[in-house]
Structures are given as C-alpha cells and as structure tokens.
C-alpha cells in the first residue's frame, strides 16, 4: 500500500517538475541584457563546470572520491535528523554507513546534495570571516562549478544503475524528488551569480504551477465526462430488466 501511495505522489509531482523547469527558464530570460552574453561570475562558474566534464570523459573517474561523498552525505543528513552514525566503509567498488534511523531525505540526499560544493561554499564563508577583501573571488566560483559538475555527472551515472536507495522509495517518486531538489540548486546558482532575482523565480513558479495543475484538472474532468457519456448507454441496457 505504501509503495502504491508513493507511486501516486510521484506521479502527482511530475507536473510540478514541468512547472519548476519553466520557472527556471523564465528566470534565465529575466536576466537584464547588458550587452554581455554572460557575466564574469557566470563564465567562471561554467569554466569549472565544463572543465570537470572534460576530465570526466578523458581521465580516469575518481570513483572512490564519489563514494566518500555519497556515504558522508548519508551520514551528515542522518546526524541532522538525530541518527547515530557508525561503520563507515569506502572502497572503489562501493561503500556503506550504518545509521540508527533513516527517512526520505537521508536516503536520497546523495543525489541532490552536492557535498563537495557545500564544503567549498562553507570554506569560502569561513575565510571571509578573517580575510577582507576575499582573495581570488572568481577562483571560489570556479571550484563551485567544478564540484557541482562532479556531483551532476556521478549522480546521473548512479541513477542509470540499480541503486537500493532509489528502489526503497520507488523510481518515479525518487526521481521526481531528486529532480526537484537539483533544479532548486540550479535556480540558487543562477540567482547568486546573475542579476536574476528570487522574486522572479518564485512568481514564475507560482504561475506555472497553477497553470499546469488547472490544465490537468480540466483535462481529467473532460475525460471523465467523455467516459461517462460513452459508458452510460451500455450501463442502462444492463440495468434494464428483460421484458420490462
């Protein structure tokens, strides 16, 4: 029963995935035209992102580094929810960590929480407490792009294999949650590195969410009415007694 419920919730979230994608595109379109195709911050972020893509395709993949991040992310989110962590094991063929409790976010966190990117940002904030002005600010953005690309490539590769984390909550439900959280991360980077605003993204998200769900409701009503009109004559014949 719980698996069926998760499947229904996942299916109900699919239109929201469409709405979030459209809101993200609107946010990108809202960036003021300054005559420069990309801001220096965006170019730096993308430089790190695409450098990692080149490394991904042409150099040996650092699988152990991903496994470390994967298991540490489980552990970190477990600690956030009050779990006790033990028996962290990592190898080039996989890893594991023992937690005294689990939930949806703990299980799926490695697929939407870019641990190395968060560590870069936290280190940036820490250095900023003691050093002003911040040295080499664009270099920090470069590493944000690099580590975020690391997260995206390994996440996509993991999702193309049979993952117990995904199977636990079902494919559709897990994929929709992962997609929504990752797209929220994309929106955050856009707002932080461009002239786009969170208000624009939020307003667009509300608009597209209402439009897509209202359209689905109208479609469902029309389909139900059509099915009713098609089946009613047959049902009436069945209900009428012979010779009546």
Secondary structure per residue as TSV (DSSP state, phi and psi in degrees):
chain	resnum	aa	ss	phi	psi
A	1	X	-	360.0	-43.3
A	2	X	H	-64.4	-36.9
A	3	X	H	-65.2	-39.6
A	4	X	H	-65.2	-41.0
A	5	X	H	-62.5	-42.8
A	6	X	H	-63.9	-38.2
A	7	X	H	-61.9	-42.9
A	8	X	H	-66.0	-41.6
A	9	X	H	-64.7	-43.1
A	10	X	H	-59.8	-43.4
A	11	X	H	-64.1	-37.8
A	12	X	H	-68.8	-24.4
A	13	X	H	-84.9	-14.0
A	14	X	H	-58.2	-44.3
A	15	X	H	-60.8	-32.5
A	16	X	H	-65.4	-35.3
A	17	X	H	-59.6	-40.6
A	18	X	H	-64.7	-44.0
A	19	X	H	-63.8	-42.6
A	20	X	H	-64.8	-39.8
A	21	X	H	-62.1	-43.6
A	22	X	H	-66.4	-38.9
A	23	X	H	-64.3	-37.0
A	24	X	H	-65.9	-41.1
A	25	X	H	-63.9	-41.1
A	26	X	H	-61.5	-38.3
A	27	X	H	-64.9	-41.5
A	28	X	H	-63.6	-41.9
A	29	X	H	-66.9	-23.4
A	30	X	T	-79.5	-9.8
A	31	X	S	-63.4	124.6
A	32	X	-	-58.1	141.4
A	33	X	-	-82.9	109.0
A	34	X	-	-103.8	8.0
A	35	X	S	87.1	-8.9
A	36	X	-	-109.1	127.9
A	37	X	S	-58.6	-46.7
A	38	X	S	-136.0	143.4
A	39	X	-	-70.0	158.7
A	40	X	H	-56.4	-37.1
A	41	X	H	-64.1	-43.9
A	42	X	H	-66.2	-41.1
A	43	X	H	-62.2	-39.8
A	44	X	H	-66.2	-43.5
A	45	X	H	-60.2	-45.7
A	46	X	H	-68.8	-31.5
A	47	X	H	-61.1	-45.4
A	48	X	H	-64.9	-40.2
A	49	X	H	-61.2	-49.6
A	50	X	H	-77.7	-24.4
A	51	X	H	-63.4	-43.4
A	52	X	H	-63.6	-38.7
A	53	X	H	-58.1	-41.9
A	54	X	H	-63.0	-43.0
A	55	X	H	-63.5	-37.2
A	56	X	H	-62.0	-42.1
A	57	X	H	-84.4	-26.0
A	58	X	H	-116.2	-7.8
A	59	X	S	-121.7	160.0
A	60	X	-	-58.9	137.6
A	61	X	-	-77.9	130.3
A	62	X	-	-78.6	72.3
A	63	X	H	-60.3	-41.4
A	64	X	H	-60.2	-38.4
A	65	X	H	-62.8	-37.2
A	66	X	H	-69.7	-41.9
A	67	X	H	-61.2	-41.3
A	68	X	H	-57.7	-48.7
A	69	X	H	-62.5	-41.2
A	70	X	H	-59.9	-51.2
A	71	X	H	-72.0	-37.4
A	72	X	H	-65.4	-32.1
A	73	X	H	-68.1	-43.8
A	74	X	H	-54.6	-47.0
A	75	X	H	-63.6	-44.0
A	76	X	H	-62.2	-47.8
A	77	X	H	-69.7	-29.8
A	78	X	H	-63.6	-44.1
A	79	X	H	-61.9	-37.3
A	80	X	H	-60.1	-32.9
A	81	X	T	-99.3	14.8
A	82	X	T	84.4	16.3
A	83	X	-	-83.0	153.0
A	84	X	-	-93.2	137.8
A	85	X	E	-111.8	137.0
A	86	X	E	-157.6	167.9
A	87	X	E	54.7	50.8
A	88	X	E	-76.2	121.9
A	89	X	E	-129.4	136.7
A	90	X	E	-138.1	135.2
A	91	X	E	-147.2	172.9
A	92	X	T	-69.2	-13.3
A	93	X	T	-105.0	0.5
A	94	X	E	150.0	-177.2
A	95	X	E	-158.4	176.2
A	96	X	E	-159.1	159.1
A	97	X	E	-149.8	140.9
A	98	X	E	-98.3	128.8
A	99	X	E	-125.5	145.2
A	100	X	S	-81.5	-10.6
A	101	X	-	-150.6	160.7
A	102	X	-	-148.5	161.9
A	103	X	-	-157.7	-173.6
A	104	X	H	-58.4	-48.4
A	105	X	H	-68.9	-39.1
A	106	X	H	-62.8	-42.4
A	107	X	H	-69.5	-41.9
A	108	X	H	-96.5	-4.0
A	109	X	G	-52.9	-42.5
A	110	X	G	-60.0	-18.3
A	111	X	G	-93.1	-9.7
A	112	X	T	-131.7	-7.2
A	113	X	-	-110.5	102.8
A	114	X	-	-76.6	91.6
A	115	X	H	-56.2	-48.2
A	116	X	H	-66.4	-34.1
A	117	X	H	-64.9	-43.4
A	118	X	H	-62.7	-38.9
A	119	X	H	-64.8	-38.9
A	120	X	H	-61.6	-44.0
A	121	X	H	-66.0	-42.5
A	122	X	H	-64.4	-38.8
A	123	X	H	-65.7	-38.9
A	124	X	H	-60.2	-45.8
A	125	X	H	-65.7	-37.2
A	126	X	H	-66.4	-45.7
A	127	X	H	-62.7	-37.1
A	128	X	H	-63.1	-21.2
A	129	X	H	-71.6	-24.3
A	130	X	H	-116.0	-19.4
A	131	X	-	-123.8	121.3
A	132	X	S	-137.1	131.8
A	133	X	S	-72.7	163.1
A	134	X	-	-65.9	124.3
A	135	X	T	-71.6	140.8
A	136	X	T	48.4	59.2
A	137	X	H	-60.4	-34.4
A	138	X	H	-71.1	-26.0
A	139	X	H	-65.0	-35.6
A	140	X	H	-63.9	-43.6
A	141	X	H	-62.4	-37.0
A	142	X	H	-58.4	-44.7
A	143	X	H	-72.7	-28.3
A	144	X	H	-62.0	-46.9
A	145	X	H	-63.6	-42.0
A	146	X	H	-62.4	-49.2
A	147	X	H	-72.0	-32.5
A	148	X	H	-67.3	-40.3
A	149	X	H	-62.9	-38.6
A	150	X	H	-55.2	-47.3
A	151	X	H	-62.0	-45.9
A	152	X	H	-64.3	-46.7
A	153	X	H	-65.2	-45.9
A	154	X	H	-69.5	-33.9
A	155	X	H	-63.7	-46.5
A	156	X	H	-61.6	-41.4
A	157	X	H	-64.5	-40.3
A	158	X	H	-65.2	-39.3
A	159	X	H	-69.7	-17.4
A	160	X	T	-87.2	1.5
A	161	X	S	-116.1	170.1
A	162	X	-	-78.8	101.8
A	163	X	-	-103.5	122.4
A	164	X	H	-57.0	-34.7
A	165	X	H	-58.2	-42.2
A	166	X	H	-73.7	-42.8
A	167	X	H	-61.7	-30.8
A	168	X	H	-60.7	-37.2
A	169	X	H	-109.6	1.5
A	170	X	-	90.3	146.2
A	171	X	H	-63.0	-53.2
A	172	X	H	-63.9	-46.6
A	173	X	H	-62.7	-46.8
A	174	X	H	-64.4	-45.2
A	175	X	H	-64.6	-38.9
A	176	X	H	-66.0	-42.2
A	177	X	H	-63.3	-45.7
A	178	X	H	-62.7	-43.5
A	179	X	H	-62.3	-45.9
A	180	X	H	-63.6	-43.3
A	181	X	H	-67.5	-40.9
A	182	X	H	-67.3	-37.8
A	183	X	H	-67.7	-33.9
A	184	X	H	-62.0	-37.6
A	185	X	H	-64.5	-40.4
A	186	X	H	-61.5	-43.8
A	187	X	H	-61.0	-38.7
A	188	X	H	-63.3	-44.3
A	189	X	H	-63.3	-39.3
A	190	X	H	-63.7	-45.4
A	191	X	H	-64.6	-36.5
A	192	X	H	-77.9	-23.7
A	193	X	H	-114.4	1.6
A	194	X	S	-134.1	-177.8
A	195	X	S	-84.2	1.5
A	196	X	-	-65.7	152.2
A	197	X	-	-116.8	155.3
A	198	X	H	-65.4	-34.2
A	199	X	H	-60.0	-38.5
A	200	X	H	-63.3	-46.6
A	201	X	H	-63.0	-43.7
A	202	X	H	-64.2	-46.0
A	203	X	H	-64.1	-42.6
A	204	X	H	-65.4	-38.5
A	205	X	H	-63.2	-43.5
A	206	X	H	-61.7	-43.2
A	207	X	H	-63.1	-52.2
A	208	X	H	-68.2	-33.0
A	209	X	H	-65.1	-45.4
A	210	X	H	-64.7	-40.7
A	211	X	H	-63.9	-47.1
A	212	X	H	-69.7	-37.9
A	213	X	H	-76.5	-33.8
A	214	X	H	-65.1	-41.3
A	215	X	H	-62.9	-41.5
A	216	X	H	-65.1	-39.7
A	217	X	H	-62.7	-45.0
A	218	X	H	-62.7	-41.7
A	219	X	H	-62.5	-43.8
A	220	X	H	-62.9	-40.6
A	221	X	H	-64.2	-45.0
A	222	X	H	-63.2	-42.3
A	223	X	H	-64.7	-39.1
A	224	X	H	-66.2	-42.8
A	225	X	H	-63.6	-41.3
A	226	X	H	-63.8	-41.9
A	227	X	H	-64.7	-38.9
A	228	X	H	-62.5	-46.1
A	229	X	H	-65.6	-32.1
A	230	X	H	-73.9	-39.0
A	231	X	H	-87.3	-25.3
A	232	X	H	-58.4	-44.9
A	233	X	H	-57.7	-41.2
A	234	X	H	-67.0	-39.6
A	235	X	H	-66.1	-38.3
A	236	X	H	-64.0	-39.3
A	237	X	H	-64.2	-38.5
A	238	X	H	-68.8	-33.3
A	239	X	H	-80.9	-22.6
A	240	X	S	-75.5	126.5
A	241	X	-	-73.6	141.9
A	242	X	T	-58.9	135.0
A	243	X	T	81.1	2.1
A	244	X	-	-73.5	360.0
